[in-house]
């Protein structure tokens, strides 16, 4: 649980882990292609990511310009503010 300026956000262990994955990023922090960050493509990964979106911690955009549709994901400012500490030092 982390207190932000406006409200308290409670994360499950899976949500905290997913938030950490997104925060680590692909080519830059806090964003990347869904299929590159969540390589297992499991129903659990999708559900946990959906929970982060519902809580306003992450957002996604569908890119239809490539050979196959791809989803770009990124943390919102709120998501960046509650990111688990230690992610940049590789402790998670």
C-alpha positions in Angstrom: 0.0 0.0 0.0 1.3 3.4 -0.9 -0.2 6.8 0.0 -0.3 9.3 -2.8 -1.3 13.0 -2.6 -4.9 12.2 -3.4 -5.6 8.6 -2.2 -4.2 5.3 -1.1 -3.4 2.6 -3.6 -3.3 -1.0 -2.5 -1.4 -3.5 -4.7 -1.4 -7.2 -4.7 2.0 -9.0 -5.0 1.2 -9.7 -8.7 0.2 -6.1 -9.4 3.4 -4.8 -7.7 5.5 -7.3 -9.8 3.7 -6.2 -13.0 4.1 -2.5 -12.2 7.8 -3.2 -11.7 8.1 -4.9 -15.1 6.5 -1.9 -16.8 8.6 0.6 -14.8 11.8 -1.2 -15.9 10.5 -0.7 -19.4 11.7 -2.0 -22.7 13.9 0.7 -24.4 13.1 3.4 -21.8 11.6 3.4 -18.3 7.8 3.2 -17.7 6.7 1.9 -21.2 7.1 -0.7 -23.8 5.2 -3.2 -26.1 3.0 -5.5 -24.1 4.3 -8.6 -25.9 7.9 -7.6 -25.0 7.3 -6.9 -21.3 5.0 -9.7 -20.6 6.4 -12.6 -22.6 4.3 -15.4 -21.0 1.0 -13.9 -22.4 -0.9 -15.8 -19.7 -4.5 -15.0 -18.6 -3.0 -14.0 -15.3 -0.7 -11.4 -16.8 -3.6 -10.0 -18.8 -5.9 -9.9 -15.7 -3.2 -8.2 -13.6 -2.4 -5.7 -16.3 -6.2 -5.0 -16.6 -6.3 -4.4 -12.8 -3.5 -1.8 -13.1 -5.5 0.0 -15.9 -8.7 0.0 -13.8 -6.7 1.4 -10.8 -5.4 4.2 -13.1 -1.8 3.1 -12.8 -1.2 2.1 -16.4 -2.7 2.8 -19.9 -2.5 1.1 -23.2 -2.7 2.1 -26.9 -3.3 -0.2 -29.8 -1.0 0.3 -32.8 -2.6 -1.0 -36.0 0.1 0.2 -38.4 2.3 -2.8 -38.2 1.8 -6.3 -39.8 -0.1 -7.3 -36.6 -1.8 -5.1 -34.0 0.4 -4.4 -31.0 -0.4 -2.9 -27.6 1.9 -0.2 -26.3 1.7 0.2 -22.5 2.9 2.8 -20.2 2.6 3.9 -16.6 0.4 6.9 -15.7 1.8 9.6 -13.4 0.0 7.8 -10.6 1.6 4.5 -11.6 5.0 6.1 -11.6 4.4 7.5 -8.1 3.4 4.2 -6.6 6.1 2.1 -8.4 7.7 -0.3 -5.9 10.9 1.1 -4.5 14.0 -0.7 -5.7 12.9 -1.3 -9.2 15.7 0.8 -10.7 18.4 -1.0 -8.6 17.1 -4.3 -9.9 16.1 -5.5 -6.4 12.7 -6.8 -7.5 
